[in-house]
């Protein structure tokens, strides 16, 4: 009985997560197809600040680094040429 209850809770949570993701994808698709770059960029920055931003002295900081997840562009020149 307990396993069945846990399965129902898991299924409900999964459905909720998937529904949210689908709504986010729908919103982003609409933005890409209807809005200019500036508003799209600002909307994405707001979403990003909500997800990974840290509040510091009344503002939000988003840490960006060139750590292990940084992919060097094939067009990048280390000589600056």
Contact map, one row per residue, 1 for C-alpha under 8 A:
111110000000000000000000000000000000000000000000000000000000000000000000000000000
111111000000000000000000000000000000000000000000000000000000000000000000000000000
111111100000000000000000000000000000000000000000000000000000000000000000000000000
111111110000000000000000000000000000000000000000000000000000000000000000000000000
111111111000000000000000000000000000000000000000000000000000000000000000000000000
011111111100000000000000000000000000000000000000000000000000000000000000000000000
001111111110000000000000000000000000000000000000000000000000000000000000000000000
000111111111000000000000000000000000000000000000000000000000000000000000000000000
000011111111100000000000000000000000000000000000000000000000000000000000000000000
000001111111110000000000000000000000000000000000000000000000000000000000000000000
000000111111111000000000000000000000000000000000000000000000000000000000000000000
000000011111111100000000000000000000000000000000000000000000000000000000000000000
000000001111111110000000000000000000000000000000000000000000000000000000000000000
000000000111111111000000000000000000000000000000000000000000000000000000000000000
000000000011111111100000000000000000000000000000000000000000000000000000000000000
000000000001111111110000000000000000000000000000000000000000000000000000000000000
000000000000111111111000000000000000000000000000000000000000000000000000000000000
000000000000011111111100000000000000000000000000000000000000000000000000000000000
000000000000001111111110000000000000000000000000000000000000000000000000000000000
000000000000000111111111000000000000000000000000000000000000000000000000000000000
000000000000000011111111100000000000000000000000000000000000000000000000000000000
000000000000000001111111110000000000000000000000000000000000000000000000000000000
000000000000000000111111111000000000000000000000000000000000000000000000000000000
000000000000000000011111111100000000000000000000000000000000000000000000000000000
000000000000000000001111111110000000000000000000000000000000000000000000000000000
000000000000000000000111111111000000000000000000000000000000000000000000000000000
000000000000000000000011111111100000000000000000000000000000000000000000000000000
000000000000000000000001111111110000000000000000000000000000000000000000000000000
000000000000000000000000111111111000000000000000000000000000000000000000000000000
000000000000000000000000011111111110000000000000000000000000000000000000000000000
000000000000000000000000001111111110000100000000000000000000000000000000000000000
000000000000000000000000000111111111000100000000000000000000000000000000000000000
000000000000000000000000000011111110000000000000000000000000000000000000000000000
000000000000000000000000000001111111000000000000000000000000000000000000000000000
000000000000000000000000000001111111101100000000000000000000000000000000000000000
000000000000000000000000000000010111111100000000000000000000000000000000000000000
000000000000000000000000000000000011111110000000000000000000000000000000000000000
000000000000000000000000000000000001111111000000000000000000000000000000000000000
000000000000000000000000000000000011111111100000000000000000000000000000000000000
000000000000000000000000000000110011111111110000000000000000000000000000000000000
000000000000000000000000000000000000111111111000000000000000000000000000000000000
000000000000000000000000000000000000011111111100000000000000000000000000000000000
000000000000000000000000000000000000001111111110000000000000000000000000000000000
000000000000000000000000000000000000000111111111000000000000000000000000000000000
000000000000000000000000000000000000000011111111100000000000000000000000000000000
000000000000000000000000000000000000000001111111110000000000000000000000000000000
000000000000000000000000000000000000000000111111111000000000000000000000000000000
000000000000000000000000000000000000000000011111111110000000010000000000000000000
000000000000000000000000000000000000000000001111111111000001110000000000000000000
000000000000000000000000000000000000000000000111111110000000000000000000000000000
000000000000000000000000000000000000000000000011111110000000000000000000000000000
000000000000000000000000000000000000000000000001111111000000010000000000000000000
000000000000000000000000000000000000000000000001111111100001111000000000000000000
000000000000000000000000000000000000000000000000100111110001110000000000000000000
000000000000000000000000000000000000000000000000000011111111100000000000000000000
000000000000000000000000000000000000000000000000000001111111100000000000000000000
000000000000000000000000000000000000000000000000000000111110000000000000000000000
000000000000000000000000000000000000000000000000000000111111000000000000000000000
000000000000000000000000000000000000000000000000000000111111100000000000000000000
000000000000000000000000000000000000000000000000100011110111110000000000000000000
000000000000000000000000000000000000000000000000100011110011111000000000000000000
000000000000000000000000000000000000000000000001100111000001111100000000000000000
000000000000000000000000000000000000000000000000000010000000111110000000000000000
000000000000000000000000000000000000000000000000000000000000011111000000000000000
000000000000000000000000000000000000000000000000000000000000001111100100000000000
000000000000000000000000000000000000000000000000000000000000000111111100000000000
000000000000000000000000000000000000000000000000000000000000000011111100000000000
000000000000000000000000000000000000000000000000000000000000000001111100000000000
000000000000000000000000000000000000000000000000000000000000000001111110000000000
000000000000000000000000000000000000000000000000000000000000000011111111000000000
000000000000000000000000000000000000000000000000000000000000000000001111100000000
000000000000000000000000000000000000000000000000000000000000000000000111110100000
000000000000000000000000000000000000000000000000000000000000000000000011111100000
000000000000000000000000000000000000000000000000000000000000000000000001111100000
000000000000000000000000000000000000000000000000000000000000000000000000111110000
000000000000000000000000000000000000000000000000000000000000000000000001111111000
000000000000000000000000000000000000000000000000000000000000000000000000001111111
000000000000000000000000000000000000000000000000000000000000000000000000000111111
000000000000000000000000000000000000000000000000000000000000000000000000000011111
000000000000000000000000000000000000000000000000000000000000000000000000000011111
000000000000000000000000000000000000000000000000000000000000000000000000000011111
